């Protein structure tokens, strides 16, 4: 593990303003004072205070642990005495300013602290490599910093009409989502009150669970929920949790051509983020209502068009509806049978690339339910003219084979 030289230059005692032989109680008291006065919750937007708070937290993390503090003191003593091969000056600390004739840095090669740590500094198990690993966070000992976290995604459903799905539409949704309490701005404390360092985790934001036997697990502090500070008087709105479930109205634009059952992702319309992170996304499950005339077949729009027997037999020019537009003229060829599909290009659903599908017109030859005397006479004349041809003869013959 690489160790930066700036760790050697950090005086944790000076950071907390205590003597090097300060008692644990004095160290805790000093840290509590600095944390209370400089915590981001008490001084939002004050970058200098935030820097002081982080430095104090780092110092307290080391000095509050007896074993870690002892290792830190040994390390500082080694650096001050030159026992680290001159980390402060990369050459000081060796007799006469010379490097050893063997080991890291021999034959004038640059001194590599990483090599020293990997080799244990010649100290074997429990040597410098192990000591620095424990001191500087090896093995997951050091508490991770809270980082901005994206908010949770929120799922909602929206029902729209068929023509709206083709043209695109703006919907309004009423959502309920968890977010930072607007009364306390997520601090968990009653506005106007001052926080204090959490007594359970001593401001670390974490506690150690040793119930697992040989393995100790670090968990978020159950009292301060990782915020490091607590309030004697909790926020009356969120009861100290810093979170509330709010109802809000969201307007969103659904794109043209959206299909029934499609899920649309709207970036940044979900739950608020944590610690300054971005909001989550809103996932809208779209339900498109059925239309009395039109239906979808992929990007094509389908319509059944009734035509009369004489139009199908003799041919005709008829009008066909288009979704949300003016009717188009279609030429029905003589002898067109029922079920034949005609295509009108570019009158279907919009695509993402800007093009459109087609309008598919299915011819449905209509048979009159009742005939006038004149119409009956004409149909009987037609039957006689066609000679009573059996149109089912071929089907019956093939079906018997």
N, C-alpha and C positions, 0 to 999 in steps of 0.2 A: 504494500500500500504506500502510495506517495504521500509524504508529509511536507507541507509547505513551510518554509523558514519563518513566515510571519507568525506562526504559532509560538515559536520560541521567543518572539519579541512582545508577546502579549502578557502584560502584568495584570493578572486577574485580581490580585489584592488591591492594586491601584484603581482598577475599574470600579470596585465596590467601595473604595475608600476605607479600607481596614488594614490593620497591621498584619505582617506575615505570620504572627503567632496568635492571631485573633481566634477567640473561641467560636465554636459552631453557632452559638446563639447570637453572637455579634454579627457574624456573616449573614445569617438569616435576616436579622433586623435591618442590616444595611441594604440587602437585596429587596426586601419588602418596601422600603422607603423609595428606592429608585424605581421599582416596578410600578408602585402606586402613582408616582409623580409623572411617569413617562409612558405609561401604557397607551397604545393607540386608541383605546376606548375613551380615555380621558382627554387625549389631545389628538383628535382626528385631523389628519393632514399635516401634522408637524413632523417632518422627516428627521429633524435633529433629535427630537424626543424618541422617535421610533428607533433610531440608531443607538441611542443610549440604552433603551430598553433591551434591545437585542444583545448588546455587549454585556449588560448586567446578567441577562439570562444565561448567556454562554459561560460567564465567570462563575455564576452560582451553580450551574450544572456540574462544574468540576470541583469547586471548593466545598460543596455541600456533602460530597461523598468522601468519607475518610480515606478509603483506599485510593480513590482517584486523586484526591488532593495530595497524598503522599507521593504518588507517582509523578504528579505535576511538579512538586517541589524538587524531587530527584532530577527530573529533566531540566528544570531551570538551573539547578546547581551544576549539572553537567555542562550545560551551554556556557554558563558564566565562567567555569573553570577551564574551558577549552577542551573538555573531554569528548566533544562531538566532532572533533576535527575542524573546529572553526566555523560553525554554522553562521556566526555573526560576520566573519570576514573571509571564509573559505580559505583557510590556511593558518590562521592563528590558533593557538591552543596546543600545537605540537612543539616540542623542544626546538628552539631555533627557528620556528616558523616552517619546519620541514615536515613533510608527510612521512608516514611509515614506509618502510621498504617492502612491505608485503601487504596483501589485502587490498581493499578498495583504494584507489588513488595511486597505486604503485607505478613506478617508471614514468612519473610525470603526467599520468592520465588524470582527467578531472575526477574529483571526488563525487561519488554518486550516493546520496543518502538512501535512495531506494534499494541499492545493493546491500547497504548496511542493514536495513530493516529486514530484507528477505533472508539474509544470512544470520539474523538474530544478533548482529553486532558482536559475534564471537562469545556471546554470553549463554548460548544454548537456550533451552526452554525457560521461559520466564525472563528472557533477556530484553534488550532494547526493543526488538521487533514486537514482542508481546506487550511490553509496557506501552509503547506508542500506539499500538492497535487499540488497547483498552482506553488510553487517554484521549485519543482523537476519534473515537467512534467506531472502532473495529468491532465486528460481530454484532452490529445493530444496537450497540449500547446507547448511542446518542439519540436524543429525541429529534424526530424529523420536524422541520419547520412546516407550519401550516401554509399551504399555497392556494392561490385562487383556484376554485373548482367550478366547473360548468354546472349550471342548474339542471334539474331533472327534466326529461321530456314529458310533455303532457299530451294525453290522447283525448280526442273529442270526435263526435259524429255530426255530420251535417247532411240534411236532406234538401235536394234541389230539384227543379223541374228539368225535363228532357231538353227543352230548347235552351235553358240556362247552362246546361252542361256543354252544349255546343258553342255558345257565344262567350262563355266565361261569366262569372258573377262575383260580386262581393258579398260575403256572408258575415253575420254578426253572431259571435258565440259568447255565452256566459260561462266562465270558467271558475273553478275553485282549485287553487294550488297553494302549496306550502311556500312561504317566503319569509324574509326578515321582517320582524315586527316594526311597523311604521311608528309606533309610539316611542320605543326605546332605540330604534335604529339597529336592532339586533344585539344590543349589549346585555339585555336581560334585567337591567336595573331600572328603578323608577327614575324618570327624568328629574334632574336636579340633585340627585344623590351621588355620593362618591363611592368608588369600588375599593375593595381591599384584596390583598393577595389571598388566594384560596388556601385554606388551612389544611386541606386534605392532601393536595399534591405539592404544597409549598410553592405554588406558582409555576410548576413545571408543565402543567396541562396534562400530565400523564401520571399513572400510578403503576406500581410493579405488583403483579400477581404471582406469588410464589407457591400457590397451591398445587402447581403441577409437579412438585418435587424438585428434581435436578434442574428443570428448565423454568426460568422466570419470564413471564410474558408482560410486555408493556401495553397498557390499555388507556384509553381516554378517561380522564378523571370523571367520575360519575357526578361530582358536585358542580364543578365549573364547566363541564362538557368541553374541556380543552381550551377554554378562553383564558385561563390562568387567573382571572379575577372574578370575584363574586360581590354581590351587593346584599347588604343587610335588609334592604327594602326592595323586593322584586317589582318588576314592571307589572302594573295592574292589568294590562291587556294580555300579555303572554304568560304571566305568572312566573317570570324568570327564565323561561326557555329561550327567549330571543327570537322565537319563530311563531308565526301565526298562519292560519289558513284563510286566505283572502279570496273574496269573489271579485272578479273583474270582467269587463266586457272587452272582447278583442274583435277587431274587424280584420278580415283577411280576404285576399283576392284569390279565387280559384281560377286556374288557367282555362282557356277555351279548349274544348275537346276532352275534358276530364270524363272518365268512364265510371260506371256503376261499380262499387267495390274497390275503387282505387284509393290508395293512401297518399295524401299530399303532405309533404314536410315543409313547414313554414319556419325558417330559421329565426331564432331569437324571440319567439312568441311563447316559449314555455315558462317553467318556474325560474325565479331569480337565482343567480349564482351565489356561491359562498365566498366570502373574503375577497370580494371584488371580481370574482369570475364572471364570465358571460352567462346570459340566460340560456336555458335549454330551448329545445325546439317544440313546436306544436305539431302533432301528427293528427291530421284530419281524415277520418274514414268517410268517404263520400257515398251517399245513397242517392241514386238517380231514379226519380219516379217514372213509371211507365207512361208512355204517350199513347193516345187513342189511335194515332195514324202511323207514327214512325217507330222504328226500332233500330238497334245497332248491330252491325256485323263487322267487328273490328273497327276500322276507320271509315267504313261505309255505312250509309244510312239506307234502310230498307223500307219500302212502302208497297202495299198491295193496291193495285189500280183496277177498279171495276170497268169492264167494257161490255157492250151489248153484243149479242150474237151476230147481228148484221155488221157491226164495226169489225169484229174479228174475222168474219167471213169475207166481207167485201173490201176491208181496209178503211182506214180513217186517220185523221189527225185529231188528237185529243190533248187535253190539258192534264198535267200531272203536278201535284203540290211539291214544294221544296221546303225544307225546315227553316222557318223564319224568313223566307223570301217570297218572291213572286213565282207563280206557277210557270212551268216550262211546257213547250209544245212537243209532243211526241208523235211520230208517225207509226201507226199500226199497219203492218203489211197485210195484204189479203191472205187469209188462211192462217192467221196467228192463233195458236192454240192456247188454252188456259194453262197458266203456270210458266209461260215463257218470260224470261227476265231480260229487261232492257236496261242499259247503263247510260246514265247521264254523268259525264265526267266533271269532277271538281265541285260537286254539290253535296259532298258528304261532310264528315267531321274534320275539324282542323287538326293538323299534325304539328309536332314540336318544331319541325323545320320550316313551317310556314305554308306548306302545301296542304291540300285537302283530299279526303277520300272521295268516293263517288256515291251518287244516288242510284240505288238498284230498285227498279220498278218491276214488280211482278204482275203480269197480266192475269186478271181473274174474270173469265167470261161468265156473265150473269145469265141465268135461266129464269125467265119470268115465272112467278108462282101462279099466275092466272092469265088467261088469254081472252081477248075479246073475240066475238064471232068472226070479225074480219081477219084478225091475226090467226085464229085457228084455221080458217080456210086457206090462208097463205102458207102455213106450215104444212098442212096436208098436201097442198100442191107441191111444196118442196120435196116431201117424202116421195110422192109419185115421180117427180122429176129425177130423183137420184136413184130410182129403181129399187129402192129398199135394200141397198148394199149392206152386208153384215160386217160392221167394223170390228167385231169381236172374233171373227173367224180365225185369224192368225194366232191370237192369244189363246183361244181354246185348243187349237191344234198343238201349239208348243207346250201347253200345260199338260197335255195327255201323254207326252213323250217321257 
